[in-house]
Amino acid sequence: MNHNVDLVHFLIVAVFTFLVGLEVKSYRNQNIQAHDEKYFFGDIRTYSFVGILGFILWKMDHSTILLLYVAGFAAITVLYALLYHKNLEENKRSILLYIVMLLVYAMGGLIQVAPLWMTALLYVSIVFILNVNKGIGEYAKSINIEEFQTLSKMILLSAVILPLLPEENIIPYIPLSPFKIWLAVVVISGISYGGYLLQKYLFPSKGYYLTGIFGGTYSSTATTVVLAKKARTLQGYRVLDAAIISATSVMYLRLIIVALIFNFEIGKTLLVPFMIFASAGFVISWFYLRNPQQTHEHVDIVDRNPLELQTAFVFALLFVIMMVVTHFVTKQYGSSGLEILSFIVGFTDIDPFILSLLTGKFSITGTQIIAAVMIAAGSNNLLKAVYALWFGGAKNTYRAALWITLLGIVTIAWGMHVEHLL
């Protein structure tokens, strides 16, 4: 049985390394000029033999320090070092194909000590990275490096600081631990960051409608304001109405995801009504998309990274304030006070308030939490309708404002009567 396994492993290594050799040959033909060929060593057969050599030396080597295998690695390195020394004299510094050669050599050992999928993944990774060379260069030019510095800071705070935060409730009047407060901030920032990347880098010039959809994953309110301003400039473009409505539709989907993450039972209950509202919004927007006036002009929805530390700390502060306010209102005024608070909060950033409802421990029932979330979402729609009319002009955005208002009113009404509907 072992002989059959070894044979299969040998054949896989031989095939994968041969294909890598073909890929390297293609890469050199596309990216290396004919007079520069002397700066590289090895062709298709070389890569195949190097992979087979790695397999044989690993198989033969029975020592604990793998003398034979390490000697093969050293031999390849010495050969390349001699070539690299010559290349430096003519200002040729690339070591890309040397790294590929080492990865090919490593396949022979990897397949014998790790699951087959790891060797296959290594092969796919080599081919993929070699093929995206040009695309990576163009993509890198459009990236603001400061955004990834910010992402690194957030990863540091999440991976290092978060585990150190106490999981006990140590802050007076706040029924949540510092660990859970910061965890909520990280999750919400991550969702917003995903929408931000989609809108800014993956779909930057795909038309207003997709701009509305992906902008809605980041902030439906900011998206509405930007698209409304565009509607004032491009009068009569129904696609902008569709985009504004779609941004609000995505808000419902976003709230479903947030609710399912932080309070699964509440999320399950919100799933049906919010899916209905989101679907209704998309259907309405589709009718405006049938208008032939379309454009693929680029629109920037956001110019600030949602993972900026200042944004994260402000969100954490608002989260704590909303939790304190919600705790006070529910204790002093009960469900009626909570409904009024939900309506008022809807005219601000609703995420901190909704998170406080989903994660806090208040003297209210699950049904009252559901009602509060729906009322806040509905009143936020009213705010967006006002923004659409104000920034876009009533003549240009009244259709989108009307439908968003209707969705908001229905959402509020459903929330106020949720006890009878459940």
C-alpha positions in Angstrom: 0.0 0.0 0.0 2.9 2.4 0.9 4.4 1.7 -2.5 1.2 2.9 -4.2 1.1 6.0 -2.1 4.8 6.8 -2.9 4.1 6.3 -6.6 1.1 8.7 -6.5 3.1 11.3 -4.6 6.0 11.0 -7.1 3.6 11.5 -10.1 1.9 14.4 -8.5 5.2 16.2 -7.8 6.4 15.5 -11.3 3.3 16.8 -12.9 3.0 19.9 -10.6 6.6 20.9 -11.1 6.4 20.4 -14.8 3.4 22.7 -14.9 5.2 25.3 -12.8 8.0 25.1 -15.3 5.6 25.8 -18.1 4.2 28.7 -16.1 7.6 30.2 -15.4 8.4 29.9 -19.1 5.3 31.8 -20.0 6.1 34.4 -17.4 9.6 34.9 -18.8 8.2 35.2 -22.3 5.7 37.9 -21.3 7.9 39.9 -18.9 11.5 39.3 -19.8 13.1 40.6 -22.9 15.2 38.2 -25.1 18.5 39.9 -24.2 17.8 39.4 -20.4 17.4 35.6 -20.6 21.0 35.2 -19.5 20.1 36.5 -16.1 18.0 33.4 -15.3 18.8 29.7 -15.0 16.6 26.7 -15.6 13.9 25.9 -18.0 10.8 23.6 -17.9 12.9 20.4 -17.4 15.0 22.1 -14.7 12.0 22.8 -12.5 10.7 19.2 -13.0 14.0 17.7 -12.0 14.4 20.0 -9.0 10.9 18.9 -7.8 11.8 15.2 -8.3 15.2 15.8 -6.6 13.4 17.2 -3.5 11.2 14.2 -3.4 14.0 11.7 -3.7 16.3 13.4 -1.2 13.5 13.6 1.4 12.7 10.0 0.8 16.4 8.9 1.1 17.2 11.0 4.1 16.7 9.1 7.4 18.7 11.5 9.6 16.9 13.7 12.1 18.5 16.9 10.7 17.8 16.0 7.0 21.4 16.3 5.8 20.7 15.2 2.2 17.6 17.4 1.9 19.4 20.5 3.3 22.4 19.8 1.1 20.1 20.0 -2.0 18.7 23.3 -0.8 22.2 24.6 -0.2 23.3 23.5 -3.7 20.5 25.4 -5.4 21.2 28.5 -3.3 24.9 28.4 -4.1 24.2 28.1 -7.9 21.8 31.0 -7.7 24.2 33.1 -5.6 26.8 32.8 -8.3 24.3 33.9 -10.9 23.0 36.7 -8.7 26.5 38.0 -8.1 26.9 38.4 -11.9 23.4 40.0 -12.1 24.2 42.6 -9.5 27.1 43.9 -11.7 24.5 44.8 -14.3 21.9 46.1 -11.9 19.6 43.0 -12.0 18.2 42.4 -8.6 15.1 40.2 -8.9 15.0 36.9 -6.9 11.5 36.0 -7.8 12.4 32.9 -9.8 14.8 31.7 -7.2 11.9 31.8 -4.7 9.8 29.8 -7.1 12.6 27.3 -7.5 12.8 26.8 -3.8 9.1 26.3 -3.6 9.3 23.7 -6.3 12.1 21.9 -4.4 9.9 22.0 -1.2 7.0 20.2 -3.0 8.9 16.9 -2.8 9.1 17.0 1.0 5.8 18.8 1.6 3.7 16.1 -0.1 5.2 13.4 2.2 4.6 15.1 5.5 1.4 17.2 4.9 -2.1 16.5 3.4 -2.3 16.5 -0.4 -4.3 19.7 -0.4 -1.3 21.7 0.9 0.8 20.7 -2.1 -2.1 21.5 -4.5 -2.6 24.8 -2.7 1.2 25.6 -3.1 1.0 24.9 -6.8 -2.1 27.0 -7.3 -0.6 29.8 -5.3 2.6 29.9 -7.5 0.6 29.9 -10.7 -1.8 32.6 -9.4 0.9 35.0 -8.2 2.9 34.7 -11.4 -0.2 35.5 -13.4 -1.3 38.6 -11.5 2.1 40.3 -11.7 0.8 43.1 -13.9 -2.5 43.4 -12.1 -0.8 43.8 -8.8 1.3 46.6 -10.0 -1.7 48.5 -11.3 -3.8 47.8 -8.2 -1.0 48.9 -5.9 -0.9 52.3 -7.6 -4.5 53.0 -6.6 -4.1 52.0 -2.9 -3.5 54.5 -0.2 -0.9 52.9 2.0 -2.2 54.7 5.1 -5.4 52.7 5.0 -3.4 49.5 5.4 -1.4 51.0 8.2 -4.7 51.7 9.9 -5.8 48.1 9.3 -2.6 47.0 10.9 -3.3 49.1 14.0 -6.8 47.6 14.3 -5.4 44.1 13.9 -3.0 44.9 16.7 -5.7 46.2 18.9 -7.9 43.2 18.1 -5.3 40.4 18.4 -3.3 41.9 21.3 -5.4 44.3 23.3 -8.8 42.5 23.0 -7.7 39.3 24.8 -6.3 41.4 27.6 -9.5 43.2 28.4 -11.5 41.9 31.4 -14.6 39.8 30.6 -16.3 40.9 33.8 -18.7 43.8 34.1 -16.4 46.3 35.9 -17.9 49.6 34.6 -20.7 51.0 36.8 -24.2 51.3 35.2 -23.0 49.4 32.0 -24.2 45.8 31.8 -21.4 44.8 29.5 -17.7 43.9 30.0 -14.9 45.9 28.3 -14.1 42.8 26.3 -17.6 42.6 24.8 -17.7 46.4 24.2 -14.5 46.3 22.1 -15.5 43.1 20.4 -18.7 44.8 19.2 -16.6 47.7 17.9 -14.3 45.4 16.0 -17.1 43.4 14.4 -19.1 46.5 13.3 -15.9 48.1 12.0 -15.1 44.9 10.1 -18.5 44.9 8.4 -18.1 48.5 7.4 -14.6 48.0 6.2 -15.7 45.1 3.9 -18.3 47.4 2.3 -15.7 50.2 2.1 -13.2 48.0 0.2 -15.8 46.7 -2.1 -17.0 50.1 -3.0 -13.7 51.9 -3.3 -11.4 49.2 -4.8 -13.3 46.3 -6.3 -16.3 48.1 -7.7 -15.2 51.8 -8.1 -16.6 52.4 -11.5 -19.5 50.0 -12.0 -22.3 52.6 -12.2 -24.5 54.3 -9.7 -26.6 51.3 -8.8 -23.8 49.1 -7.6 -22.4 52.2 -5.9 -25.6 52.4 -3.9 -25.5 48.8 -3.0 -21.9 48.6 -1.8 -22.1 52.0 -0.3 -25.1 50.8 1.8 -23.0 48.2 3.4 -20.8 50.9 4.7 -23.3 53.7 5.5 -26.7 54.0 3.8 -27.0 57.6 5.1 -23.7 58.8 3.6 -24.5 57.0 0.4 -27.9 58.7 0.2 -26.3 62.2 0.7 -23.6 61.6 -2.0 -26.1 60.2 -4.5 -28.6 63.0 -3.8 -25.9 65.6 -4.5 -25.2 63.8 -7.8 -28.9 63.9 -8.7 -28.9 67.7 -8.3 -26.2 67.8 -11.0 -27.6 65.1 -13.3 -31.3 65.9 -13.4 -33.6 63.2 -14.6 -31.4 60.2 -14.0 -33.8 57.6 -12.6 -30.9 55.3 -11.9 -29.9 57.6 -9.1 -33.4 57.0 -7.5 -32.8 53.3 -7.9 -29.3 53.6 -6.2 -30.7 55.6 -3.3 -33.4 53.1 -2.7 -31.0 50.2 -3.0 -28.7 51.7 -0.3 -31.6 51.7 2.1 -32.5 48.1 1.1 -29.0 47.0 1.9 -29.3 48.7 5.4 -32.0 46.1 6.3 -29.7 43.2 5.2 -26.8 44.8 7.2 -29.0 45.0 10.3 -30.0 41.3 9.9 -26.3 40.3 9.9 -25.5 42.4 12.9 -28.5 41.1 14.9 -27.6 37.4 14.0 -24.1 38.0 15.2 -24.8 39.6 18.6 -28.3 38.2 19.5 -29.2 35.2 17.3 -32.8 34.9 18.7 -33.5 38.6 17.9 -31.9 38.2 14.5 -34.1 35.2 13.6 -37.2 37.3 14.5 -36.0 40.3 12.5 -35.1 38.1 9.5 -38.5 37.9 7.9 -39.7 41.5 8.2 -36.4 43.0 7.2 -36.0 40.6 4.3 -39.5 41.7 3.2 -38.5 45.4 3.4 -35.2 44.8 1.6 -36.9 42.8 -1.1 -39.5 45.5 -1.6 -36.8 48.1 -1.9 -34.9 46.2 -4.5 -38.1 45.5 -6.5 -38.9 49.2 -6.5 -35.4 50.2 -7.5 -35.5 47.7 -10.4 -38.4 49.6 -12.0 -36.3 52.7 -12.1 -33.4 50.8 -13.5 -35.5 50.0 -16.6 -35.0 53.7 -17.6 -32.4 53.8 -20.4 -30.5 56.7 -18.9 -27.6 54.8 -17.3 -24.0 55.8 -16.6 -20.9 54.2 -15.2 -19.4 57.3 -13.9 -17.2 56.9 -10.8 -18.7 58.0 -7.5 -16.8 58.2 -4.2 -19.2 57.4 -1.3 -16.6 57.6 1.5 -13.2 59.3 1.8 -12.5 58.0 5.4 -11.4 54.5 6.3 -14.0 53.0 8.8 -11.1 51.3 10.6 -9.4 54.6 11.5 -8.7 54.5 15.2 -10.5 57.8 15.9 -13.6 56.4 14.3 -13.4 53.2 16.3 -13.0 55.0 19.6 -15.8 57.4 18.8 -18.0 54.5 18.0 -17.0 52.8 21.3 -17.9 55.9 23.2 -21.3 56.3 21.5 -21.9 52.6 22.2 -21.3 53.1 25.9 -23.4 56.3 26.0 -26.3 54.6 24.2 -26.1 51.7 26.7 -26.3 54.0 29.7 -29.1 56.1 28.1 -31.0 52.9 27.2 -30.6 51.5 30.7 -31.9 54.7 32.2 -34.9 55.1 29.9 -36.0 51.5 30.1 -35.7 51.6 33.9 -37.6 54.9 34.3 -40.1 54.9 31.5 -40.4 51.3 30.3 -41.4 50.3 26.8 -43.1 53.6 25.8 -40.0 55.5 26.7 -37.9 53.0 24.7 -40.0 53.5 21.6 -39.7 57.3 21.8 -35.9 57.0 22.3 -35.7 54.6 19.3 -37.5 57.1 17.1 -35.2 59.9 18.2 -32.0 57.9 17.8 -33.1 57.0 14.3 -32.1 60.6 13.3 -28.5 59.9 14.3 -26.1 56.9 13.9 -28.3 53.9 14.8 -25.5 51.3 15.0 -24.4 52.1 18.6 -28.0 52.1 19.8 -28.9 48.9 18.1 -25.8 47.2 19.5 -26.6 48.3 23.0 -30.0 46.7 22.6 -28.6 43.5 21.2 -25.8 43.0 23.7 -27.0 44.7 26.9 -29.0 43.2 29.8 -32.0 45.5 30.3 -35.3 45.1 32.1 -37.1 44.6 28.8 -38.4 41.7 26.8 -37.1 40.4 23.5 -40.2 41.7 21.8 -39.5 45.2 23.0 -36.0 45.0 21.7 -37.3 44.0 18.3 -39.7 46.8 18.3 -37.0 49.3 19.2 -34.7 48.1 16.5 -37.4 48.4 13.9 -38.5 51.9 15.0 -34.9 53.1 14.9 -34.4 51.7 11.4 -37.7 53.2 10.2 -37.0 56.7 11.6 -33.5 56.5 10.1 -35.3 56.1 6.7 -37.1 59.3 7.4 -33.8 61.0 8.0 -32.5 59.7 4.7 -35.6 60.9 2.9 -35.1 64.4 4.3 -31.4 64.3 3.2 -32.4 63.1 -0.3 -34.8 66.1 -0.7 -32.4 68.6 0.9 -29.2 67.7 -1.0 -30.8 66.6 -4.2 -33.7 69.0 -4.6 -37.3 67.9 -4.4 -37.7 67.9 -8.1 -34.8 65.5 -8.6 -35.2 63.1 -5.7 -38.8 63.1 -4.7 -39.4 59.6 -6.0 -36.6 58.1 -4.0 -37.6 60.1 -0.9 -41.2 59.0 -1.2 -40.3 55.3 -1.3 -37.8 55.6 1.5 -40.4 57.4 3.6 -43.0 54.7 2.9 -40.5 52.0 3.9 -39.7 53.9 7.0 -43.4 54.4 8.0 -44.2 50.7 7.4 -41.1 49.7 9.4 -42.1 51.9 12.3 -45.7 50.7 12.2 -44.5 47.1 12.2 -42.3 47.8 15.2 -45.1 49.5 17.1 -47.4 46.5 16.6 -44.8 43.8 16.7 -46.4 42.2 19.8 -49.6 41.5 17.8 -47.7 40.4 14.7 -45.5 37.8 16.3 
